[in-house]
Amino acid sequence: MRLAARAWLLREAARDAIAAGHFGRARELAQRAAGIQGGGPGTALELLSVWLGAAALKSDVSRNGSENPASAAEADDTSQPWS
């Protein structure tokens, strides 16, 4: 039961990170949730995070003509409050 609760908390944190635009962080959290429960919703969140991160980076490149380092760093934010 503790593992299921931990995976749920990680998925919630991943959803919050997606909402905040921190796609790299969301991917990491979703990977950890999927590792606990063997895939399922965690894997879906991981794929969504990767897709959104790539779309955000592509949008920055097309808007600015070059990669925006600040946006790339934000997309790959890897601070870990859930350690």
Backbone as ProteinMPNN parsed JSONL, in Angstrom:
{"seq_chain_A": "MRLAARAWLLREAARDAIAAGHFGRARELAQRAAGIQGGGPGTALELLSVWLGAAALKSDVSRNGSENPASAAEADDTSQPWS", "coords_chain_A": {"N_chain_A": [[0.821, -1.197, 0.0], [1.978, 1.215, 0.729], [3.783, 1.63, -1.368], [2.062, 2.021, -3.537], [0.838, 4.399, -2.75], [3.049, 6.088, -2.709], [3.767, 6.066, -5.434], [1.483, 7.275, -6.47], [1.71, 9.842, -5.314], [4.052, 10.698, -6.598], [3.146, 10.725, -9.255], [1.213, 12.747, -9.055], [2.879, 14.915, -8.435], [4.294, 14.991, -10.824], [2.262, 15.715, -12.59], [1.731, 18.288, -11.624], [4.19, 19.478, -12.218], [4.137, 19.381, -15.005], [2.004, 21.126, -15.457], [3.203, 23.465, -14.614], [5.077, 23.797, -16.546], [7.514, 22.509, -16.372], [8.94, 20.284, -17.849], [11.061, 18.427, -17.991], [11.476, 17.804, -15.314], [8.979, 16.729, -14.748], [9.074, 14.438, -16.319], [11.079, 12.966, -15.034], [9.891, 12.471, -12.494], [7.638, 11.009, -13.299], [8.887, 8.772, -14.41], [9.98, 7.639, -12.112], [7.62, 7.0, -10.733], [6.513, 5.123, -12.501], [8.441, 3.163, -12.302], [8.005, 2.205, -9.758], [5.436, 1.083, -9.873], [5.481, -0.437, -12.151], [4.913, 0.664, -14.751], [2.075, 1.733, -16.594], [0.01, 4.452, -15.616], [2.161, 6.108, -14.9], [4.033, 5.724, -16.952], [2.598, 6.768, -19.102], [2.428, 9.472, -18.329], [5.144, 10.068, -18.404], [5.725, 9.829, -21.166], [4.053, 11.871, -22.131], [5.286, 14.086, -20.934], [7.806, 14.102, -22.213], [6.999, 14.562, -24.86], [5.705, 17.081, -24.62], [7.864, 18.623, -23.704], [9.597, 18.511, -25.918], [7.99, 19.778, -27.806], [7.793, 22.335, -26.658], [10.449, 23.164, -26.753], [10.869, 23.156, -29.518], [9.06, 25.156, -30.219], [10.267, 27.38, -28.976], [12.622, 27.537, -30.482], [11.64, 28.044, -33.081], [10.354, 30.468, -32.646], [12.355, 32.202, -31.723], [14.442, 31.8, -33.432], [16.695, 30.522, -32.64], [17.871, 28.174, -30.195], [16.586, 28.778, -26.999], [18.407, 29.225, -24.221], [17.53, 29.573, -21.557], [14.902, 28.565, -21.525], [15.395, 25.918, -22.242], [16.876, 25.063, -20.039], [14.931, 25.308, -18.061], [13.088, 23.41, -18.925], [14.481, 21.118, -18.4], [14.664, 20.965, -15.659], [15.807, 19.503, -12.746], [15.566, 19.366, -9.987], [14.881, 17.779, -6.828], [12.371, 17.406, -4.858], [11.074, 15.176, -3.904], [12.709, 13.181, -3.0]], "CA_chain_A": [[0.0, 0.0, 0.0], [2.868, 2.382, 0.756], [4.332, 1.831, -2.705], [1.003, 2.602, -4.366], [0.68, 5.797, -2.327], [4.25, 6.813, -3.17], [3.632, 6.229, -6.885], [0.428, 8.27, -6.681], [2.287, 11.162, -5.002], [4.984, 11.038, -7.672], [2.352, 11.102, -10.43], [0.632, 14.069, -8.772], [3.96, 15.895, -8.582], [4.573, 15.07, -12.262], [1.187, 16.526, -13.189], [1.984, 19.679, -11.221], [5.356, 19.951, -12.968], [3.667, 19.622, -16.37], [1.206, 22.353, -15.426], [4.124, 24.594, -14.433], [5.972, 23.864, -17.688], [8.797, 21.878, -16.041], [8.741, 18.983, -18.476], [12.14, 17.52, -17.605], [11.16, 17.377, -13.943], [7.802, 15.862, -14.831], [9.507, 13.145, -16.85], [11.802, 12.24, -13.975], [8.919, 12.017, -11.494], [6.817, 9.962, -13.915], [9.733, 7.57, -14.511], [10.067, 7.035, -10.78], [6.313, 6.394, -10.437], [6.39, 3.928, -13.336], [9.343, 2.163, -11.749], [7.401, 1.643, -8.549], [4.254, 0.276, -10.181], [5.642, -1.193, -13.382], [4.343, 1.267, -15.959], [0.741, 2.288, -16.464], [-0.137, 5.906, -15.662], [3.483, 6.75, -14.829], [4.614, 5.691, -18.286], [1.843, 7.717, -19.922], [2.884, 10.813, -17.946], [6.512, 10.221, -18.899], [5.636, 10.093, -22.602], [3.477, 13.203, -22.283], [6.322, 15.054, -20.547], [8.8, 14.144, -23.291], [6.366, 15.195, -26.006], [5.515, 18.512, -24.332], [9.186, 19.247, -23.642], [10.084, 18.658, -27.283], [7.164, 20.797, -28.456], [8.171, 23.631, -26.102], [11.765, 23.504, -27.29], [10.665, 23.475, -30.935], [8.396, 26.454, -30.247], [11.286, 28.389, -28.655], [13.545, 27.638, -31.613], [10.977, 28.7, -34.203], [10.016, 31.832, -32.254], [13.563, 32.996, -31.529], [15.434, 31.521, -34.451], [17.73, 29.683, -32.041], [17.452, 27.601, -28.923], [16.615, 29.689, -25.862], [19.015, 28.458, -23.129], [16.738, 29.638, -20.326], [13.785, 27.631, -21.654], [15.933, 24.561, -22.219], [17.233, 24.76, -18.655], [13.697, 25.135, -17.317], [12.489, 22.143, -19.353], [15.261, 20.028, -17.831], [14.813, 21.161, -14.228], [15.865, 18.185, -12.112], [15.583, 19.412, -8.523], [14.133, 16.611, -6.382], [11.778, 17.509, -3.531], [10.456, 13.912, -3.52], [13.742, 12.174, -2.759]], "C_chain_A": [[0.863, 1.257, 0.0], [3.438, 2.678, -0.62], [3.303, 2.467, -3.629], [0.798, 4.075, -4.026], [1.859, 6.641, -2.803], [4.177, 7.067, -4.673], [2.575, 7.286, -7.204], [0.961, 9.675, -6.413], [3.259, 11.618, -6.093], [4.236, 11.444, -8.941], [1.697, 12.466, -10.244], [1.682, 15.159, -8.94], [4.33, 16.069, -10.056], [3.514, 15.911, -12.966], [1.371, 18.007, -12.853], [3.153, 20.272, -12.005], [4.975, 20.229, -14.422], [2.891, 20.935, -16.419], [2.081, 23.596, -15.307], [5.104, 24.742, -15.593], [7.347, 23.285, -17.441], [8.776, 20.43, -16.541], [9.835, 17.974, -18.139], [11.902, 16.952, -16.217], [9.977, 16.412, -13.949], [8.189, 14.474, -15.331], [10.202, 12.316, -15.773], [10.83, 11.67, -12.938], [8.06, 10.873, -12.041], [7.601, 8.665, -14.066], [9.81, 6.865, -13.164], [8.755, 6.359, -10.4], [6.133, 5.107, -11.23], [7.278, 2.81, -12.818], [8.77, 1.474, -10.52], [6.266, 0.687, -8.903], [4.33, -0.434, -11.524], [4.922, -0.632, -14.591], [3.015, 1.93, -15.695], [0.717, 3.806, -16.545], [1.198, 6.655, -15.6], [4.151, 6.808, -16.188], [3.905, 6.677, -19.205], [2.258, 9.156, -19.602], [4.299, 11.079, -18.441], [6.498, 10.566, -20.387], [5.065, 11.479, -22.877], [4.506, 14.283, -21.977], [7.371, 15.211, -21.64], [8.222, 14.894, -24.489], [6.195, 16.699, -25.783], [6.848, 19.251, -24.276], [9.755, 19.483, -25.033], [9.301, 19.745, -28.016], [7.522, 22.194, -27.956], [9.509, 24.088, -26.654], [11.652, 23.899, -28.759], [10.013, 24.849, -31.073], [9.38, 27.584, -29.953], [12.221, 28.615, -29.829], [12.88, 28.388, -32.759], [10.642, 30.158, -33.89], [11.254, 32.719, -32.221], [14.62, 32.791, -32.599], [16.603, 30.712, -33.938], [17.212, 29.184, -30.71], [17.614, 28.616, -27.807], [17.175, 28.926, -24.663], [18.192, 28.474, -21.854], [15.581, 28.651, -20.384], [14.257, 26.195, -21.617], [16.293, 24.155, -20.798], [15.978, 24.517, -17.826], [13.047, 23.797, -17.658], [13.214, 20.952, -18.738], [15.51, 20.193, -16.338], [14.767, 19.806, -13.517], [15.989, 18.257, -10.586], [14.61, 18.334, -8.016], [13.538, 16.785, -4.979], [11.215, 16.187, -3.023], [11.467, 12.824, -3.241], [13.551, 11.479, -1.45]], "O_chain_A": [[0.525, 2.248, -0.648], [3.566, 3.841, -1.004], [3.636, 3.353, -4.416], [0.607, 4.901, -4.918], [1.681, 7.775, -3.247], [4.492, 8.164, -5.132], [2.76, 8.099, -8.11], [0.699, 10.597, -7.186], [3.277, 12.792, -6.463], [4.634, 12.387, -9.625], [1.636, 13.256, -11.186], [1.405, 16.208, -9.523], [4.646, 17.178, -10.487], [3.833, 16.723, -13.834], [1.184, 18.871, -13.71], [3.108, 21.433, -12.41], [5.439, 21.207, -15.007], [3.098, 21.754, -17.315], [1.741, 24.655, -15.835], [5.878, 25.699, -15.631], [8.268, 23.539, -18.218], [8.617, 19.488, -15.764], [9.554, 16.782, -18.015], [12.103, 15.761, -15.979], [9.979, 15.405, -13.241], [7.697, 13.463, -14.831], [9.943, 11.122, -15.623], [10.947, 10.507, -12.552], [7.79, 9.898, -11.341], [7.052, 7.58, -13.875], [9.716, 5.64, -13.088], [8.761, 5.276, -9.816], [5.654, 4.109, -10.692], [6.909, 1.638, -12.888], [9.028, 0.294, -10.28], [6.142, -0.386, -8.312], [3.328, -0.981, -11.986], [4.37, -1.395, -15.385], [2.844, 2.613, -14.685], [1.331, 4.39, -17.438], [1.335, 7.726, -16.191], [4.764, 7.815, -16.544], [4.553, 7.351, -20.005], [2.421, 9.969, -20.512], [4.615, 12.195, -18.852], [7.185, 11.493, -20.816], [5.548, 12.184, -23.764], [4.585, 15.286, -22.686], [7.778, 16.329, -21.957], [8.883, 15.76, -25.062], [6.508, 17.497, -26.666], [6.949, 20.383, -24.749], [10.331, 20.537, -25.299], [9.879, 20.538, -28.759], [7.551, 23.141, -28.742], [9.685, 25.261, -26.984], [12.273, 24.869, -29.193], [10.382, 25.621, -31.958], [9.338, 28.628, -30.603], [12.574, 29.753, -30.138], [13.492, 29.279, -33.349], [10.65, 30.996, -34.792], [11.2, 33.871, -32.649], [15.595, 33.541, -32.658], [17.429, 30.257, -34.729], [16.239, 29.707, -30.168], [18.664, 29.245, -27.685], [16.489, 28.055, -24.129], [18.159, 27.475, -21.136], [15.303, 27.969, -19.398], [13.597, 25.339, -21.028], [16.039, 23.019, -20.396], [15.957, 23.621, -16.981], [12.515, 23.124, -16.775], [12.62, 19.887, -18.573], [16.462, 19.624, -15.803], [13.805, 19.053, -13.668], [16.467, 17.311, -9.961], [13.633, 18.013, -8.692], [14.149, 16.349, -4.003], [10.906, 16.07, -1.838], [11.112, 11.645, -3.246], [14.339, 10.601, -1.096]]}, "name": "protein", "num_of_chains": 1, "seq": "MRLAARAWLLREAARDAIAAGHFGRARELAQRAAGIQGGGPGTALELLSVWLGAAALKSDVSRNGSENPASAAEADDTSQPWS"}
